[in-house]
Amino acid sequence: MRVVVVGAGATGLGIAWDLSLRGIKVTVVEQGDIAQGTSGRFHGLLHSGARYAVRDPKAARECFEENKILRKIAVGSIEPTGGYFVEPEASNSDYSQQWVQAMNRLGITMREASLGEIRLRVPELHPKIQRAYWVPDGVINGFELLFRMRQGIEMQGGTVRLFTRLSGVKVGPLGRVEGVAVQSRQGGTEWIACDGLINAAGPYASEVAKLFSHPFPMRLSRGVMLVFAERKVSSVINRLAPPGDGDILVPHHRISIWGTSDEETRSPEAGPPSIEESRRLLSLARDLFPEMHQWRVLRAFSGVRPLYQAETSSDSRHVTRDFTILDHAQMGGPEGVVSVVGGKWVTYRLMAEKAVDAMVAKLGITAACKTEDVLLPPLGESRLEPRRDRVNLCECEEVSGEEVAAWPEASLGQLRTRTWFSMGPCQGTFCLHRVAETRLADGDVKRLDSEVMSLRRERDRGMAAALWGDNARQWALSRSIRSQVLAEVESE
Ligand SMILES: Cc1cc2nc3c(=O)[nH]c(=O)nc-3n(C[C@H](O)[C@H](O)[C@H](O)COP(=O)(O)OP(=O)(O)OC[C@H]3O[C@@H](n4cnc5c(N)ncnc54)[C@H](O)[C@@H]3O)c2cc1C
């Protein structure tokens, strides 16, 4: 029995890991690289469920339960920072009462924090915060977790094929899926035989469904995030108000991410944010972090939420963060094909469990889910460990030569997500050349040059979306070092 999974985001890899642990052979096909989709372009919050307690209680409860499971199975890739919900001055206190009642009803852990505690723990907060509650939020190191899942799948005999796009589906005479057509970067079409197909293509899921069935209703919602050069807080800070734009600050390793926004889009591609979008996001922080406009911003980026929308609603904040499993045989499509839509990063494991339950029922197999108890295999050293006592190629993110050497096949762009190099304050100004030098032994200087420039362009795009204050000065300095000292040809 072989099942093909489309998409190597959190959902697709979670599904493949679950299938592997149930003893089913799996092939994942991913049109780009790991973390290329929304799973590499998110806020990084391990939700406690508190954000959705009032409006979306089912999703809230799922987040709470999955939060506990991820802390157990993904130790090292989850930072248990805790989080606070804080009520700014002049907020609607009715909402905070509803929220406390909903939290109690759902049984989500929380406690009221004194104003003294919150001022001590988060001195950057507005002095007129009226109330604060502690919740078990945390931080997900998404890149690391994705690579751990891939490693686990391969250790179980599964295959993850990157830069391989699903382009067709073969249905047998009895209306059952028999195989898929895929196209690799080199071109040409190849057929892979399979007994089942799971579509976990995130924002592309409805497009992918057109290859074998009717598209289904999705609401694609684009969110913008701002990255600050420092770890400004040590816990997640959420605004205690109905979910809206600009209301969460998440600490990540050495940096902090502020977000996000929510705008309907037709395109599954996120695209770089505009300066206006970044500035608007920053302006929303005034009643929480009055000094945020003076913090050094590094860059801005965006992602697209793949929400499932059964009913029309004018505002995607009202579209559920819960997920849906669609059986295409019941929608006039082939037998043996299932799509998974919606959900959150934090609920990827549960989504995978339900999707695989649906698939094994179709395959006529009994095999129970094991992902709740089996720990994900570690990749090596966790980023949460202190790393100061060694020579690093990337000083900002403390990435050593050994870490770089551990990924001999990766391009410079791929090394970024695998090691975090070039992600810190210098945005690769210095470390890009140091890391590139370690690849010179391969001898293909032309290819290496093109990788250097391609990573530069990618970093520059994010910086250009937040070009003001110290970031603008840093960018100008970086460009002159690159052209005058490092003799680089200017990127756009
Ligand atoms: C701005 C923003 C902030 C967020 N913040 C949080 C947060 O803090 N916490 C949280 O829990 N969740 C958060 N989320 C939600 C979470 O990131 C997503 O729910 C999750 O990442 C979706 O994962 P996925 O695997 O379903 O999709 P993706 O990660 O997009 O994966 C789908 C993959 O399918 C591939 N694909 C598409 N078509 C094909 C094809 N034809 N052939 C092969 N491959 C294909 C794509 O390349 C892609 O890699 C956020 C989302 C956004 C947009």
Ligand as a Chemical Component Dictionary entry (heavy atoms), coordinates in Angstrom:
data_LIG
# 
_chem_comp.id                   LIG 
_chem_comp.type                 NON-POLYMER 
_chem_comp.pdbx_formal_charge   0 
_chem_comp.three_letter_code    LIG 
# 
loop_
_chem_comp_atom.comp_id 
_chem_comp_atom.atom_id 
_chem_comp_atom.alt_atom_id 
_chem_comp_atom.type_symbol 
_chem_comp_atom.charge 
_chem_comp_atom.model_Cartn_x 
_chem_comp_atom.model_Cartn_y 
_chem_comp_atom.model_Cartn_z 
_chem_comp_atom.pdbx_ordinal 
LIG C1  C1  C 0 0.416  35.460 8.817  1  
LIG C2  C2  C 0 0.169  34.104 9.428  2  
LIG C3  C3  C 0 0.483  33.879 10.763 3  
LIG C4  C4  C 0 0.234  32.632 11.330 4  
LIG N1  N1  N 0 0.589  32.416 12.620 5  
LIG C5  C5  C 0 0.362  31.224 13.192 6  
LIG C6  C6  C 0 0.786  30.983 14.514 7  
LIG O1  O1  O 0 1.404  31.845 15.137 8  
LIG N2  N2  N 0 0.531  29.760 15.063 9  
LIG C7  C7  C 0 -0.128 28.785 14.377 10 
LIG O2  O2  O 0 -0.364 27.723 14.949 11 
LIG N3  N3  N 0 -0.524 28.976 13.087 12 
LIG C8  C8  C 0 -0.284 30.161 12.486 13 
LIG N4  N4  N 0 -0.643 30.375 11.188 14 
LIG C9  C9  C 0 -1.310 29.299 10.447 15 
LIG C10 C10 C 0 -0.318 28.231 9.962  16 
LIG O3  O3  O 0 0.890  28.835 9.551  17 
LIG C11 C11 C 0 -0.924 27.446 8.805  18 
LIG O4  O4  O 0 -2.187 26.964 9.196  19 
LIG C12 C12 C 0 -0.038 26.248 8.434  20 
LIG O5  O5  O 0 1.291  26.637 8.252  21 
LIG C13 C13 C 0 -0.560 25.623 7.145  22 
LIG O6  O6  O 0 0.296  24.543 6.838  23 
LIG P1  P1  P 0 0.029  23.647 5.570  24 
LIG O7  O7  O 0 0.983  22.542 5.590  25 
LIG O8  O8  O 0 -1.432 23.292 5.527  26 
LIG O9  O9  O 0 0.290  24.623 4.321  27 
LIG P2  P2  P 0 1.697  25.035 3.671  28 
LIG O10 O10 O 0 2.737  25.214 4.674  29 
LIG O11 O11 O 0 1.420  26.194 2.760  30 
LIG O12 O12 O 0 2.090  23.765 2.805  31 
LIG C14 C14 C 0 1.466  23.441 1.589  32 
LIG C15 C15 C 0 2.548  23.014 0.624  33 
LIG O13 O13 O 0 1.942  22.453 -0.544 34 
LIG C16 C16 C 0 2.802  22.704 -1.638 35 
LIG N5  N5  N 0 2.071  22.534 -2.895 36 
LIG C17 C17 C 0 1.035  23.276 -3.361 37 
LIG N6  N6  N 0 0.623  22.823 -4.559 38 
LIG C18 C18 C 0 1.412  21.760 -4.868 39 
LIG C19 C19 C 0 1.480  20.862 -5.978 40 
LIG N7  N7  N 0 0.665  20.956 -7.058 41 
LIG N8  N8  N 0 2.420  19.882 -5.961 42 
LIG C20 C20 C 0 3.280  19.760 -4.885 43 
LIG N9  N9  N 0 3.256  20.592 -3.828 44 
LIG C21 C21 C 0 2.324  21.568 -3.802 45 
LIG C22 C22 C 0 3.247  24.155 -1.376 46 
LIG O14 O14 O 0 4.434  24.483 -2.059 47 
LIG C23 C23 C 0 3.406  24.182 0.138  48 
LIG O15 O15 O 0 4.749  23.986 0.547  49 
LIG C24 C24 C 0 -0.364 31.599 10.559 50 
LIG C25 C25 C 0 -0.641 31.823 9.219  51 
LIG C26 C26 C 0 -0.360 33.059 8.647  52 
LIG C27 C27 C 0 -0.631 33.283 7.205  53 
# 
loop_
_chem_comp_bond.comp_id 
_chem_comp_bond.atom_id_1 
_chem_comp_bond.atom_id_2 
_chem_comp_bond.value_order 
_chem_comp_bond.pdbx_ordinal 
LIG C1  C2  SING 1  
LIG C2  C3  SING 2  
LIG C2  C26 DOUB 3  
LIG C3  C4  DOUB 4  
LIG C4  N1  SING 5  
LIG C4  C24 SING 6  
LIG N1  C5  DOUB 7  
LIG C5  C6  SING 8  
LIG C5  C8  SING 9  
LIG C6  O1  DOUB 10 
LIG C6  N2  SING 11 
LIG N2  C7  SING 12 
LIG C7  O2  DOUB 13 
LIG C7  N3  SING 14 
LIG N3  C8  DOUB 15 
LIG C8  N4  SING 16 
LIG N4  C9  SING 17 
LIG N4  C24 SING 18 
LIG C9  C10 SING 19 
LIG C10 O3  SING 20 
LIG C10 C11 SING 21 
LIG C11 O4  SING 22 
LIG C11 C12 SING 23 
LIG C12 O5  SING 24 
LIG C12 C13 SING 25 
LIG C13 O6  SING 26 
LIG O6  P1  SING 27 
LIG P1  O7  DOUB 28 
LIG P1  O8  SING 29 
LIG P1  O9  SING 30 
LIG O9  P2  SING 31 
LIG P2  O10 DOUB 32 
LIG P2  O11 SING 33 
LIG P2  O12 SING 34 
LIG O12 C14 SING 35 
LIG C14 C15 SING 36 
LIG C15 O13 SING 37 
LIG C15 C23 SING 38 
LIG O13 C16 SING 39 
LIG C16 N5  SING 40 
LIG C16 C22 SING 41 
LIG N5  C17 SING 42 
LIG N5  C21 SING 43 
LIG C17 N6  DOUB 44 
LIG N6  C18 SING 45 
LIG C18 C19 SING 46 
LIG C18 C21 DOUB 47 
LIG C19 N7  SING 48 
LIG C19 N8  DOUB 49 
LIG N8  C20 SING 50 
LIG C20 N9  DOUB 51 
LIG N9  C21 SING 52 
LIG C22 O14 SING 53 
LIG C22 C23 SING 54 
LIG C23 O15 SING 55 
LIG C24 C25 DOUB 56 
LIG C25 C26 SING 57 
LIG C26 C27 SING 58 
# 
